[in-house]
Amino acid sequence: MKFSTRQDTDLPAEVLFGAVSDFDRLERLLLRRGAEVRRKDAGPVRAGTSWQIDFDWRGRPRELALTLATYQPPEQMVFEGQSSHFNVEIKITVVALTRTKSRMLCEIDVAPRGMKARLMIQTAKLAKGQLDRKFAHRIEEFVNQIAVGQPG
């Protein structure tokens, strides 16, 4: 199942990319939402950096191993992840529209790894429109917080 949205902002592309690639801020954002985030390696963030993210979803504990597969500032980041039931790919692309405006494209592709996961995806497809709206709203909120300089 694929989710995608785009969000325009009055920030230069380099500033927007810098904000969405502020990994310490993203970790704090996940912590505030109740997830436990552990970085698996030390040093600067680069392609190959990985995290273990534990969180509760629908009343059950979940685990996600996430790796930064592609890191090309100031344009694109691609994360690849695995949980017990799903493979996940997250692609974030920043495009300069003008010198002072940019667009963030965010795509998430969730692929099932077994029959139980296929059934969950089929059930979720029934509410795809609602899930798309929620996804777009969350991305819009995140970009708007960046634009006004609020903490994530």
CNS distance restraints for C-alpha pairs under 8 A (distance, minus, plus):
assign (resid   1 and name CA) (resid 109 and name CA) 5.76 0.50 0.50
assign (resid   1 and name CA) (resid 110 and name CA) 5.16 0.50 0.50
assign (resid   1 and name CA) (resid 111 and name CA) 6.34 0.50 0.50
assign (resid   1 and name CA) (resid 121 and name CA) 6.89 0.50 0.50
assign (resid   1 and name CA) (resid 125 and name CA) 7.68 0.50 0.50
assign (resid   2 and name CA) (resid 107 and name CA) 7.13 0.50 0.50
assign (resid   2 and name CA) (resid 108 and name CA) 5.69 0.50 0.50
assign (resid   2 and name CA) (resid 109 and name CA) 4.35 0.50 0.50
assign (resid   2 and name CA) (resid 110 and name CA) 6.24 0.50 0.50
assign (resid   3 and name CA) (resid 107 and name CA) 5.63 0.50 0.50
assign (resid   3 and name CA) (resid 108 and name CA) 5.13 0.50 0.50
assign (resid   3 and name CA) (resid 109 and name CA) 6.38 0.50 0.50
assign (resid   3 and name CA) (resid 132 and name CA) 6.36 0.50 0.50
assign (resid   3 and name CA) (resid 135 and name CA) 7.42 0.50 0.50
assign (resid   4 and name CA) (resid 105 and name CA) 7.32 0.50 0.50
assign (resid   4 and name CA) (resid 106 and name CA) 5.54 0.50 0.50
assign (resid   4 and name CA) (resid 107 and name CA) 4.22 0.50 0.50
assign (resid   4 and name CA) (resid 108 and name CA) 6.31 0.50 0.50
assign (resid   4 and name CA) (resid 132 and name CA) 7.70 0.50 0.50
assign (resid   4 and name CA) (resid 136 and name CA) 7.66 0.50 0.50
assign (resid   5 and name CA) (resid 105 and name CA) 5.93 0.50 0.50
assign (resid   5 and name CA) (resid 106 and name CA) 5.51 0.50 0.50
assign (resid   5 and name CA) (resid 107 and name CA) 6.65 0.50 0.50
assign (resid   5 and name CA) (resid 135 and name CA) 7.76 0.50 0.50
assign (resid   5 and name CA) (resid 136 and name CA) 5.67 0.50 0.50
assign (resid   5 and name CA) (resid 139 and name CA) 7.74 0.50 0.50
assign (resid   6 and name CA) (resid 103 and name CA) 6.65 0.50 0.50
assign (resid   6 and name CA) (resid 104 and name CA) 5.51 0.50 0.50
assign (resid   6 and name CA) (resid 105 and name CA) 4.37 0.50 0.50
assign (resid   6 and name CA) (resid 106 and name CA) 6.21 0.50 0.50
assign (resid   6 and name CA) (resid 136 and name CA) 7.76 0.50 0.50
assign (resid   7 and name CA) (resid 103 and name CA) 5.50 0.50 0.50
assign (resid   7 and name CA) (resid 104 and name CA) 5.26 0.50 0.50
assign (resid   7 and name CA) (resid 105 and name CA) 6.61 0.50 0.50
assign (resid   7 and name CA) (resid 139 and name CA) 7.44 0.50 0.50
assign (resid   7 and name CA) (resid 140 and name CA) 6.23 0.50 0.50
assign (resid   7 and name CA) (resid 143 and name CA) 7.30 0.50 0.50
assign (resid   8 and name CA) (resid 101 and name CA) 7.32 0.50 0.50
assign (resid   8 and name CA) (resid 102 and name CA) 5.82 0.50 0.50
assign (resid   8 and name CA) (resid 103 and name CA) 4.26 0.50 0.50
assign (resid   8 and name CA) (resid 104 and name CA) 6.42 0.50 0.50
assign (resid   9 and name CA) (resid 101 and name CA) 5.78 0.50 0.50
assign (resid   9 and name CA) (resid 102 and name CA) 5.61 0.50 0.50
assign (resid   9 and name CA) (resid 103 and name CA) 6.21 0.50 0.50
assign (resid   9 and name CA) (resid 143 and name CA) 7.33 0.50 0.50
assign (resid   9 and name CA) (resid 144 and name CA) 7.64 0.50 0.50
assign (resid   9 and name CA) (resid 147 and name CA) 7.01 0.50 0.50
assign (resid  10 and name CA) (resid 100 and name CA) 5.96 0.50 0.50
assign (resid  10 and name CA) (resid 101 and name CA) 4.48 0.50 0.50
assign (resid  10 and name CA) (resid 102 and name CA) 6.59 0.50 0.50
assign (resid  10 and name CA) (resid 147 and name CA) 7.12 0.50 0.50
assign (resid  11 and name CA) (resid  15 and name CA) 6.28 0.50 0.50
assign (resid  11 and name CA) (resid  16 and name CA) 6.05 0.50 0.50
assign (resid  11 and name CA) (resid 100 and name CA) 5.40 0.50 0.50
assign (resid  11 and name CA) (resid 101 and name CA) 5.01 0.50 0.50
assign (resid  11 and name CA) (resid 102 and name CA) 6.06 0.50 0.50
assign (resid  11 and name CA) (resid 147 and name CA) 6.62 0.50 0.50
assign (resid  12 and name CA) (resid  16 and name CA) 6.32 0.50 0.50
assign (resid  12 and name CA) (resid  96 and name CA) 6.85 0.50 0.50
assign (resid  12 and name CA) (resid  98 and name CA) 7.59 0.50 0.50
assign (resid  12 and name CA) (resid  99 and name CA) 5.78 0.50 0.50
assign (resid  12 and name CA) (resid 100 and name CA) 4.42 0.50 0.50
assign (resid  12 and name CA) (resid 101 and name CA) 5.16 0.50 0.50
assign (resid  12 and name CA) (resid 102 and name CA) 5.77 0.50 0.50
assign (resid  13 and name CA) (resid  17 and name CA) 6.03 0.50 0.50
assign (resid  13 and name CA) (resid  74 and name CA) 7.06 0.50 0.50
assign (resid  13 and name CA) (resid  75 and name CA) 7.95 0.50 0.50
assign (resid  13 and name CA) (resid  94 and name CA) 6.23 0.50 0.50
assign (resid  13 and name CA) (resid  95 and name CA) 6.28 0.50 0.50
assign (resid  13 and name CA) (resid  96 and name CA) 5.03 0.50 0.50
assign (resid  13 and name CA) (resid  99 and name CA) 7.71 0.50 0.50
assign (resid  13 and name CA) (resid 100 and name CA) 7.61 0.50 0.50
assign (resid  13 and name CA) (resid 101 and name CA) 6.86 0.50 0.50
assign (resid  13 and name CA) (resid 102 and name CA) 5.09 0.50 0.50
assign (resid  13 and name CA) (resid 103 and name CA) 7.52 0.50 0.50
assign (resid  14 and name CA) (resid  18 and name CA) 5.98 0.50 0.50
assign (resid  14 and name CA) (resid  74 and name CA) 5.56 0.50 0.50
assign (resid  15 and name CA) (resid  19 and name CA) 6.22 0.50 0.50
assign (resid  16 and name CA) (resid  20 and name CA) 6.28 0.50 0.50
assign (resid  16 and name CA) (resid  94 and name CA) 7.37 0.50 0.50
assign (resid  16 and name CA) (resid 102 and name CA) 7.49 0.50 0.50
assign (resid  16 and name CA) (resid 104 and name CA) 7.98 0.50 0.50
assign (resid  16 and name CA) (resid 146 and name CA) 7.54 0.50 0.50
assign (resid  17 and name CA) (resid  21 and name CA) 5.91 0.50 0.50
assign (resid  17 and name CA) (resid  73 and name CA) 7.15 0.50 0.50
assign (resid  17 and name CA) (resid  74 and name CA) 5.58 0.50 0.50
assign (resid  17 and name CA) (resid  75 and name CA) 6.94 0.50 0.50
assign (resid  17 and name CA) (resid  94 and name CA) 6.28 0.50 0.50
assign (resid  18 and name CA) (resid  22 and name CA) 6.13 0.50 0.50
assign (resid  18 and name CA) (resid  74 and name CA) 7.38 0.50 0.50
assign (resid  19 and name CA) (resid 146 and name CA) 6.63 0.50 0.50
assign (resid  20 and name CA) (resid  26 and name CA) 7.81 0.50 0.50
assign (resid  21 and name CA) (resid  26 and name CA) 7.93 0.50 0.50
assign (resid  22 and name CA) (resid  26 and name CA) 6.37 0.50 0.50
assign (resid  23 and name CA) (resid  27 and name CA) 6.08 0.50 0.50
assign (resid  23 and name CA) (resid  45 and name CA) 7.92 0.50 0.50
assign (resid  24 and name CA) (resid  28 and name CA) 6.31 0.50 0.50
assign (resid  25 and name CA) (resid  29 and name CA) 6.16 0.50 0.50
assign (resid  25 and name CA) (resid 151 and name CA) 7.88 0.50 0.50
assign (resid  25 and name CA) (resid 152 and name CA) 6.66 0.50 0.50
assign (resid  26 and name CA) (resid  30 and name CA) 6.32 0.50 0.50
assign (resid  26 and name CA) (resid 152 and name CA) 7.36 0.50 0.50
assign (resid  27 and name CA) (resid  31 and name CA) 6.21 0.50 0.50
assign (resid  27 and name CA) (resid  37 and name CA) 6.45 0.50 0.50
assign (resid  28 and name CA) (resid  32 and name CA) 6.16 0.50 0.50
assign (resid  28 and name CA) (resid 152 and name CA) 7.85 0.50 0.50
assign (resid  29 and name CA) (resid  33 and name CA) 6.44 0.50 0.50
assign (resid  29 and name CA) (resid 152 and name CA) 5.73 0.50 0.50
assign (resid  30 and name CA) (resid  34 and name CA) 6.54 0.50 0.50
assign (resid  30 and name CA) (resid  35 and name CA) 5.41 0.50 0.50
assign (resid  30 and name CA) (resid  36 and name CA) 7.41 0.50 0.50
assign (resid  30 and name CA) (resid  37 and name CA) 7.27 0.50 0.50
assign (resid  31 and name CA) (resid  35 and name CA) 4.93 0.50 0.50
assign (resid  31 and name CA) (resid  36 and name CA) 5.90 0.50 0.50
assign (resid  31 and name CA) (resid  37 and name CA) 6.80 0.50 0.50
assign (resid  34 and name CA) (resid  55 and name CA) 6.61 0.50 0.50
assign (resid  34 and name CA) (resid  56 and name CA) 7.75 0.50 0.50
assign (resid  35 and name CA) (resid  53 and name CA) 6.60 0.50 0.50
assign (resid  35 and name CA) (resid  54 and name CA) 5.60 0.50 0.50
assign (resid  35 and name CA) (resid  55 and name CA) 4.45 0.50 0.50
assign (resid  35 and name CA) (resid  56 and name CA) 7.33 0.50 0.50
assign (resid  36 and name CA) (resid  53 and name CA) 5.64 0.50 0.50
assign (resid  36 and name CA) (resid  54 and name CA) 5.02 0.50 0.50
assign (resid  36 and name CA) (resid  55 and name CA) 6.31 0.50 0.50
assign (resid  37 and name CA) (resid  51 and name CA) 6.78 0.50 0.50
assign (resid  37 and name CA) (resid  52 and name CA) 5.90 0.50 0.50
assign (resid  37 and name CA) (resid  53 and name CA) 4.65 0.50 0.50
assign (resid  37 and name CA) (resid  54 and name CA) 6.57 0.50 0.50
assign (resid  38 and name CA) (resid  51 and name CA) 5.53 0.50 0.50
assign (resid  38 and name CA) (resid  52 and name CA) 5.17 0.50 0.50
assign (resid  38 and name CA) (resid  53 and name CA) 6.47 0.50 0.50
assign (resid  39 and name CA) (resid  49 and name CA) 7.93 0.50 0.50
assign (resid  39 and name CA) (resid  50 and name CA) 6.11 0.50 0.50
assign (resid  39 and name CA) (resid  51 and name CA) 4.32 0.50 0.50
assign (resid  39 and name CA) (resid  52 and name CA) 6.36 0.50 0.50
assign (resid  40 and name CA) (resid  49 and name CA) 7.44 0.50 0.50
assign (resid  40 and name CA) (resid  50 and name CA) 5.59 0.50 0.50
assign (resid  40 and name CA) (resid  51 and name CA) 5.39 0.50 0.50
assign (resid  40 and name CA) (resid  52 and name CA) 6.93 0.50 0.50
assign (resid  41 and name CA) (resid  49 and name CA) 6.52 0.50 0.50
assign (resid  41 and name CA) (resid  50 and name CA) 6.81 0.50 0.50
assign (resid  45 and name CA) (resid  49 and name CA) 5.88 0.50 0.50
assign (resid  46 and name CA) (resid  68 and name CA) 7.16 0.50 0.50
assign (resid  46 and name CA) (resid  71 and name CA) 6.33 0.50 0.50
assign (resid  47 and name CA) (resid  67 and name CA) 7.88 0.50 0.50
assign (resid  47 and name CA) (resid  68 and name CA) 5.20 0.50 0.50
assign (resid  47 and name CA) (resid  69 and name CA) 5.24 0.50 0.50
assign (resid  47 and name CA) (resid  70 and name CA) 5.31 0.50 0.50
assign (resid  47 and name CA) (resid  71 and name CA) 5.40 0.50 0.50
assign (resid  48 and name CA) (resid  67 and name CA) 6.01 0.50 0.50
assign (resid  48 and name CA) (resid  68 and name CA) 5.37 0.50 0.50
assign (resid  48 and name CA) (resid  69 and name CA) 5.71 0.50 0.50
assign (resid  48 and name CA) (resid  70 and name CA) 7.87 0.50 0.50
assign (resid  49 and name CA) (resid  67 and name CA) 5.70 0.50 0.50
assign (resid  49 and name CA) (resid  68 and name CA) 5.42 0.50 0.50
assign (resid  49 and name CA) (resid  69 and name CA) 7.88 0.50 0.50
assign (resid  50 and name CA) (resid  65 and name CA) 7.24 0.50 0.50
assign (resid  50 and name CA) (resid  66 and name CA) 5.49 0.50 0.50
assign (resid  50 and name CA) (resid  67 and name CA) 4.10 0.50 0.50
assign (resid  50 and name CA) (resid  68 and name CA) 6.15 0.50 0.50
assign (resid  51 and name CA) (resid  65 and name CA) 5.94 0.50 0.50
assign (resid  51 and name CA) (resid  66 and name CA) 5.20 0.50 0.50
assign (resid  51 and name CA) (resid  67 and name CA) 6.39 0.50 0.50
assign (resid  52 and name CA) (resid  63 and name CA) 7.17 0.50 0.50
assign (resid  52 and name CA) (resid  64 and name CA) 5.91 0.50 0.50
assign (resid  52 and name CA) (resid  65 and name CA) 4.70 0.50 0.50
assign (resid  52 and name CA) (resid  66 and name CA) 6.33 0.50 0.50
assign (resid  53 and name CA) (resid  63 and name CA) 5.74 0.50 0.50
assign (resid  53 and name CA) (resid  64 and name CA) 5.08 0.50 0.50
assign (resid  53 and name CA) (resid  65 and name CA) 6.33 0.50 0.50
assign (resid  53 and name CA) (resid  66 and name CA) 7.49 0.50 0.50
assign (resid  54 and name CA) (resid  61 and name CA) 7.07 0.50 0.50
assign (resid  54 and name CA) (resid  62 and name CA) 5.67 0.50 0.50
assign (resid  54 and name CA) (resid  63 and name CA) 4.49 0.50 0.50
assign (resid  54 and name CA) (resid  64 and name CA) 6.37 0.50 0.50
assign (resid  55 and name CA) (resid  61 and name CA) 5.72 0.50 0.50
assign (resid  55 and name CA) (resid  62 and name CA) 5.29 0.50 0.50
assign (resid  55 and name CA) (resid  63 and name CA) 6.48 0.50 0.50
assign (resid  56 and name CA) (resid  60 and name CA) 5.26 0.50 0.50
assign (resid  56 and name CA) (resid  61 and name CA) 4.36 0.50 0.50
assign (resid  56 and name CA) (resid  62 and name CA) 5.70 0.50 0.50
assign (resid  57 and name CA) (resid  61 and name CA) 6.44 0.50 0.50
assign (resid  57 and name CA) (resid  62 and name CA) 6.65 0.50 0.50
assign (resid  62 and name CA) (resid  83 and name CA) 7.53 0.50 0.50
assign (resid  63 and name CA) (resid  83 and name CA) 5.74 0.50 0.50
assign (resid  63 and name CA) (resid  84 and name CA) 7.35 0.50 0.50
assign (resid  64 and name CA) (resid  81 and name CA) 6.43 0.50 0.50
assign (resid  64 and name CA) (resid  82 and name CA) 5.64 0.50 0.50
assign (resid  64 and name CA) (resid  83 and name CA) 4.68 0.50 0.50
assign (resid  64 and name CA) (resid  84 and name CA) 7.91 0.50 0.50
assign (resid  65 and name CA) (resid  81 and name CA) 5.27 0.50 0.50
assign (resid  65 and name CA) (resid  82 and name CA) 5.36 0.50 0.50
assign (resid  65 and name CA) (resid  83 and name CA) 6.47 0.50 0.50
assign (resid  66 and name CA) (resid  79 and name CA) 6.50 0.50 0.50
assign (resid  66 and name CA) (resid  80 and name CA) 5.69 0.50 0.50
assign (resid  66 and name CA) (resid  81 and name CA) 4.14 0.50 0.50
assign (resid  66 and name CA) (resid  82 and name CA) 6.72 0.50 0.50
assign (resid  67 and name CA) (resid  79 and name CA) 5.44 0.50 0.50
assign (resid  67 and name CA) (resid  80 and name CA) 5.29 0.50 0.50
assign (resid  67 and name CA) (resid  81 and name CA) 6.08 0.50 0.50
assign (resid  68 and name CA) (resid  77 and name CA) 7.22 0.50 0.50
assign (resid  68 and name CA) (resid  78 and name CA) 6.02 0.50 0.50
assign (resid  68 and name CA) (resid  79 and name CA) 4.44 0.50 0.50
assign (resid  68 and name CA) (resid  80 and name CA) 6.48 0.50 0.50
assign (resid  69 and name CA) (resid  77 and name CA) 7.59 0.50 0.50
assign (resid  69 and name CA) (resid  78 and name CA) 5.48 0.50 0.50
assign (resid  69 and name CA) (resid  79 and name CA) 5.31 0.50 0.50
assign (resid  69 and name CA) (resid  80 and name CA) 6.15 0.50 0.50
assign (resid  70 and name CA) (resid  76 and name CA) 7.35 0.50 0.50
assign (resid  70 and name CA) (resid  77 and name CA) 5.29 0.50 0.50
assign (resid  70 and name CA) (resid  78 and name CA) 4.85 0.50 0.50
assign (resid  70 and name CA) (resid  79 and name CA) 6.96 0.50 0.50
assign (resid  71 and name CA) (resid  76 and name CA) 6.15 0.50 0.50
assign (resid  71 and name CA) (resid  77 and name CA) 4.65 0.50 0.50
assign (resid  71 and name CA) (resid  78 and name CA) 6.69 0.50 0.50
assign (resid  72 and name CA) (resid  76 and name CA) 5.14 0.50 0.50
assign (resid  72 and name CA) (resid  77 and name CA) 6.22 0.50 0.50
assign (resid  73 and name CA) (resid  77 and name CA) 7.69 0.50 0.50
assign (resid  74 and name CA) (resid  94 and name CA) 7.09 0.50 0.50
assign (resid  75 and name CA) (resid  93 and name CA) 5.53 0.50 0.50
assign (resid  75 and name CA) (resid  94 and name CA) 4.94 0.50 0.50
assign (resid  75 and name CA) (resid  95 and name CA) 6.61 0.50 0.50
assign (resid  76 and name CA) (resid  91 and name CA) 7.31 0.50 0.50
assign (resid  76 and name CA) (resid  92 and name CA) 5.62 0.50 0.50
assign (resid  76 and name CA) (resid  93 and name CA) 4.40 0.50 0.50
assign (resid  76 and name CA) (resid  94 and name CA) 6.31 0.50 0.50
assign (resid  77 and name CA) (resid  91 and name CA) 5.92 0.50 0.50
assign (resid  77 and name CA) (resid  92 and name CA) 5.26 0.50 0.50
assign (resid  77 and name CA) (resid  93 and name CA) 6.58 0.50 0.50
assign (resid  78 and name CA) (resid  89 and name CA) 7.04 0.50 0.50
assign (resid  78 and name CA) (resid  90 and name CA) 5.60 0.50 0.50
assign (resid  78 and name CA) (resid  91 and name CA) 4.43 0.50 0.50
assign (resid  78 and name CA) (resid  92 and name CA) 6.33 0.50 0.50
assign (resid  79 and name CA) (resid  89 and name CA) 5.65 0.50 0.50
assign (resid  79 and name CA) (resid  90 and name CA) 4.98 0.50 0.50
assign (resid  79 and name CA) (resid  91 and name CA) 6.42 0.50 0.50
assign (resid  80 and name CA) (resid  87 and name CA) 7.57 0.50 0.50
assign (resid  80 and name CA) (resid  88 and name CA) 5.74 0.50 0.50
assign (resid  80 and name CA) (resid  89 and name CA) 4.57 0.50 0.50
assign (resid  80 and name CA) (resid  90 and name CA) 6.46 0.50 0.50
assign (resid  81 and name CA) (resid  87 and name CA) 5.77 0.50 0.50
assign (resid  81 and name CA) (resid  88 and name CA) 4.86 0.50 0.50
assign (resid  81 and name CA) (resid  89 and name CA) 6.27 0.50 0.50
assign (resid  82 and name CA) (resid  86 and name CA) 5.85 0.50 0.50
assign (resid  82 and name CA) (resid  87 and name CA) 4.56 0.50 0.50
assign (resid  82 and name CA) (resid  88 and name CA) 6.03 0.50 0.50
assign (resid  83 and name CA) (resid  87 and name CA) 6.45 0.50 0.50
assign (resid  84 and name CA) (resid 113 and name CA) 7.79 0.50 0.50
assign (resid  85 and name CA) (resid 112 and name CA) 6.08 0.50 0.50
assign (resid  85 and name CA) (resid 113 and name CA) 5.22 0.50 0.50
assign (resid  85 and name CA) (resid 114 and name CA) 6.51 0.50 0.50
assign (resid  85 and name CA) (resid 116 and name CA) 7.66 0.50 0.50
assign (resid  85 and name CA) (resid 117 and name CA) 5.52 0.50 0.50
assign (resid  86 and name CA) (resid 110 and name CA) 6.44 0.50 0.50
assign (resid  86 and name CA) (resid 111 and name CA) 5.51 0.50 0.50
assign (resid  86 and name CA) (resid 112 and name CA) 4.61 0.50 0.50
assign (resid  86 and name CA) (resid 113 and name CA) 5.16 0.50 0.50
assign (resid  86 and name CA) (resid 117 and name CA) 6.82 0.50 0.50
assign (resid  87 and name CA) (resid 110 and name CA) 5.87 0.50 0.50
assign (resid  87 and name CA) (resid 111 and name CA) 5.13 0.50 0.50
assign (resid  87 and name CA) (resid 112 and name CA) 6.42 0.50 0.50
assign (resid  87 and name CA) (resid 113 and name CA) 6.73 0.50 0.50
assign (resid  88 and name CA) (resid 108 and name CA) 7.06 0.50 0.50
assign (resid  88 and name CA) (resid 109 and name CA) 5.70 0.50 0.50
assign (resid  88 and name CA) (resid 110 and name CA) 4.68 0.50 0.50
assign (resid  88 and name CA) (resid 111 and name CA) 6.38 0.50 0.50
assign (resid  89 and name CA) (resid 107 and name CA) 7.96 0.50 0.50
assign (resid  89 and name CA) (resid 108 and name CA) 5.65 0.50 0.50
assign (resid  89 and name CA) (resid 109 and name CA) 5.16 0.50 0.50
assign (resid  89 and name CA) (resid 110 and name CA) 6.67 0.50 0.50
assign (resid  90 and name CA) (resid 106 and name CA) 7.33 0.50 0.50
assign (resid  90 and name CA) (resid 107 and name CA) 5.75 0.50 0.50
assign (resid  90 and name CA) (resid 108 and name CA) 4.52 0.50 0.50
assign (resid  90 and name CA) (resid 109 and name CA) 6.56 0.50 0.50
assign (resid  91 and name CA) (resid 105 and name CA) 7.88 0.50 0.50
assign (resid  91 and name CA) (resid 106 and name CA) 5.79 0.50 0.50
assign (resid  91 and name CA) (resid 107 and name CA) 5.12 0.50 0.50
assign (resid  91 and name CA) (resid 108 and name CA) 6.42 0.50 0.50
assign (resid  92 and name CA) (resid 104 and name CA) 6.92 0.50 0.50
assign (resid  92 and name CA) (resid 105 and name CA) 5.73 0.50 0.50
assign (resid  92 and name CA) (resid 106 and name CA) 4.69 0.50 0.50
assign (resid  92 and name CA) (resid 107 and name CA) 6.57 0.50 0.50
assign (resid  93 and name CA) (resid 104 and name CA) 5.67 0.50 0.50
assign (resid  93 and name CA) (resid 105 and name CA) 5.05 0.50 0.50
assign (resid  93 and name CA) (resid 106 and name CA) 6.54 0.50 0.50
assign (resid  94 and name CA) (resid 102 and name CA) 6.86 0.50 0.50
assign (resid  94 and name CA) (resid 103 and name CA) 5.68 0.50 0.50
assign (resid  94 and name CA) (resid 104 and name CA) 4.54 0.50 0.50
assign (resid  94 and name CA) (resid 105 and name CA) 6.33 0.50 0.50
assign (resid  95 and name CA) (resid 102 and name CA) 5.56 0.50 0.50
assign (resid  95 and name CA) (resid 103 and name CA) 5.16 0.50 0.50
assign (resid  95 and name CA) (resid 104 and name CA) 6.42 0.50 0.50
assign (resid  95 and name CA) (resid 105 and name CA) 7.95 0.50 0.50
assign (resid  96 and name CA) (resid 101 and name CA) 6.33 0.50 0.50
assign (resid  96 and name CA) (resid 102 and name CA) 4.37 0.50 0.50
assign (resid  96 and name CA) (resid 103 and name CA) 6.46 0.50 0.50
assign (resid  97 and name CA) (resid 101 and name CA) 5.38 0.50 0.50
assign (resid  97 and name CA) (resid 102 and name CA) 4.83 0.50 0.50
assign (resid  97 and name CA) (resid 103 and name CA) 6.74 0.50 0.50
assign (resid  98 and name CA) (resid 102 and name CA) 6.69 0.50 0.50
assign (resid 106 and name CA) (resid 139 and name CA) 7.95 0.50 0.50
assign (resid 112 and name CA) (resid 117 and name CA) 4.93 0.50 0.50
assign (resid 112 and name CA) (resid 118 and name CA) 5.36 0.50 0.50
assign (resid 112 and name CA) (resid 121 and name CA) 7.22 0.50 0.50
assign (resid 113 and name CA) (resid 117 and name CA) 6.26 0.50 0.50
assign (resid 113 and name CA) (resid 118 and name CA) 7.51 0.50 0.50
assign (resid 114 and name CA) (resid 118 and name CA) 6.23 0.50 0.50
assign (resid 115 and name CA) (resid 119 and name CA) 6.33 0.50 0.50
assign (resid 116 and name CA) (resid 120 and name CA) 6.44 0.50 0.50
assign (resid 117 and name CA) (resid 121 and name CA) 6.21 0.50 0.50
assign (resid 118 and name CA) (resid 122 and name CA) 6.17 0.50 0.50
assign (resid 119 and name CA) (resid 123 and name CA) 6.21 0.50 0.50
assign (resid 120 and name CA) (resid 124 and name CA) 6.16 0.50 0.50
assign (resid 121 and name CA) (resid 125 and name CA) 6.14 0.50 0.50
assign (resid 122 and name CA) (resid 126 and name CA) 6.98 0.50 0.50
assign (resid 123 and name CA) (resid 127 and name CA) 7.57 0.50 0.50
assign (resid 124 and name CA) (resid 128 and name CA) 6.26 0.50 0.50
assign (resid 127 and name CA) (resid 131 and name CA) 6.21 0.50 0.50
assign (resid 128 and name CA) (resid 132 and name CA) 5.95 0.50 0.50
assign (resid 129 and name CA) (resid 133 and name CA) 6.34 0.50 0.50
assign (resid 130 and name CA) (resid 134 and name CA) 6.29 0.50 0.50
assign (resid 131 and name CA) (resid 135 and name CA) 6.07 0.50 0.50
assign (resid 132 and name CA) (resid 136 and name CA) 6.13 0.50 0.50
assign (resid 133 and name CA) (resid 137 and name CA) 6.07 0.50 0.50
assign (resid 134 and name CA) (resid 138 and name CA) 6.19 0.50 0.50
assign (resid 135 and name CA) (resid 139 and name CA) 6.33 0.50 0.50
assign (resid 136 and name CA) (resid 140 and name CA) 6.07 0.50 0.50
assign (resid 137 and name CA) (resid 141 and name CA) 6.16 0.50 0.50
assign (resid 138 and name CA) (resid 142 and name CA) 6.21 0.50 0.50
assign (resid 139 and name CA) (resid 143 and name CA) 6.20 0.50 0.50
assign (resid 140 and name CA) (resid 144 and name CA) 6.04 0.50 0.50
assign (resid 141 and name CA) (resid 145 and name CA) 6.13 0.50 0.50
assign (resid 142 and name CA) (resid 146 and name CA) 6.42 0.50 0.50
assign (resid 142 and name CA) (resid 152 and name CA) 6.97 0.50 0.50
assign (resid 143 and name CA) (resid 147 and name CA) 6.19 0.50 0.50
assign (resid 144 and name CA) (resid 148 and name CA) 6.41 0.50 0.50
assign (resid 145 and name CA) (resid 149 and name CA) 6.05 0.50 0.50
assign (resid 145 and name CA) (resid 150 and name CA) 5.10 0.50 0.50
assign (resid 145 and name CA) (resid 151 and name CA) 6.97 0.50 0.50
assign (resid 145 and name CA) (resid 152 and name CA) 6.50 0.50 0.50
assign (resid 146 and name CA) (resid 150 and name CA) 6.11 0.50 0.50
assign (resid 146 and name CA) (resid 151 and name CA) 7.53 0.50 0.50
assign (resid 146 and name CA) (resid 152 and name CA) 7.34 0.50 0.50
